Amino acid sequence: MPMHIAIVFSPDYSSELQKLAFHTPVWLVDTPANHAAAEEAWRAAIEWPHITVTLFRPPEEHVTKEDWSTLLEQISFRERALDSVDVIGAPLSLVARAALTEAGLARFEETSSGFRAKRA
């Protein structure tokens, strides 16, 4: 079964989190607003156990290839092999492309909220 996740860099994704988390595992940048929304999602997961939200520390001002690689390493440790990733709140930068390509996700398309990376 294909594995798809979302990685959210938006500092306040609270109003959209529940809807997204209901359909796909979410890795969410840990900010005060997102942390509160994640706690709500964790409470909802009692009734809907397929809801998965994982918080990660926000990167420094500019996300480096090392930041991307570390995050993807953490994700691959927790999730099955990824087939696609929706990235929300971050552009398709050269460093993101390089790290995702190294992780086997080498097909890219930009979206209105960020970009999607898929296995080649």
C-alpha positions in Angstrom: 0.0 0.0 0.0 1.5 3.4 -1.0 2.6 5.6 1.9 1.9 9.3 1.7 2.5 11.9 4.4 2.3 15.7 4.7 5.1 17.9 6.1 3.8 21.3 7.3 6.1 24.2 7.8 3.3 26.8 8.2 3.6 28.4 11.7 -0.2 28.4 12.2 -1.9 25.5 10.5 -4.4 25.0 13.3 -7.5 25.6 11.3 -6.6 23.0 8.6 -4.8 20.3 10.7 -7.8 18.2 11.7 -9.0 17.8 8.1 -5.6 16.9 6.7 -4.7 14.6 9.6 -7.9 12.7 9.1 -6.6 11.6 5.6 -2.9 11.3 6.0 -0.1 11.3 8.6 1.1 14.8 9.3 4.6 16.0 10.4 3.9 19.5 11.8 6.4 22.3 12.7 6.2 22.9 16.5 4.9 26.4 17.1 2.5 27.4 19.9 -0.5 27.5 17.5 0.4 24.2 15.9 1.2 22.5 19.2 -2.3 23.3 20.5 -3.8 22.0 17.3 -1.7 18.8 17.5 -3.0 18.3 21.1 -6.6 18.5 19.7 -5.8 16.0 17.0 -4.2 13.6 19.5 -7.5 13.8 21.5 -9.5 13.1 18.4 -7.2 10.1 17.7 -8.8 8.4 20.7 -12.0 8.0 18.6 -10.2 8.0 15.2 -6.9 6.0 15.8 -5.7 6.5 12.2 -5.1 10.2 12.9 -1.3 10.7 13.3 0.3 14.0 14.0 4.0 14.3 14.8 5.6 17.6 15.9 9.1 18.5 14.8 11.4 21.4 15.9 11.3 24.4 13.6 14.5 24.8 11.5 16.6 27.9 11.7 15.6 30.9 9.5 16.7 29.2 6.3 16.1 25.4 5.9 19.3 23.7 4.9 19.9 20.4 3.1 21.0 19.0 6.5 17.7 20.1 8.1 15.8 18.4 5.3 18.0 15.2 5.5 17.6 15.0 9.3 13.8 15.5 9.1 13.5 12.8 6.4 15.7 10.5 8.4 13.3 10.9 11.4 10.3 10.3 9.2 11.7 7.2 7.6 12.5 5.9 11.1 8.8 6.3 12.1 7.0 5.6 8.8 7.0 2.9 6.2 8.9 3.7 2.9 7.4 6.9 1.5 5.9 7.0 -1.9 4.9 10.7 -1.8 5.1 13.8 0.4 3.0 16.9 0.3 5.1 19.9 1.7 2.9 22.8 2.9 4.3 26.2 3.7 7.7 25.8 2.2 9.0 26.4 -1.4 10.6 23.8 -3.6 14.1 25.0 -3.0 17.3 23.5 -4.4 18.2 22.1 -0.9 14.8 20.5 -0.5 15.0 19.0 -4.0 18.4 17.6 -3.3 17.5 16.0 0.1 14.2 14.6 -1.2 15.9 13.2 -4.3 18.5 11.4 -2.1 15.6 10.0 -0.2 14.2 8.5 -3.5 11.5 11.2 -4.1 12.6 12.6 -7.4 9.4 13.7 -9.2 8.2 17.2 -8.1 5.2 19.4 -8.8 4.4 22.7 -7.2 1.1 23.2 -5.5 -0.8 26.2 -4.3 0.5 25.7 -0.7 4.0 24.3 -1.4 4.9 21.2 -3.4 4.5 17.5 -3.8 7.4 15.0 -4.1 6.9 11.5 -5.4 9.0 8.4 -5.8 10.6 8.2 -9.3 
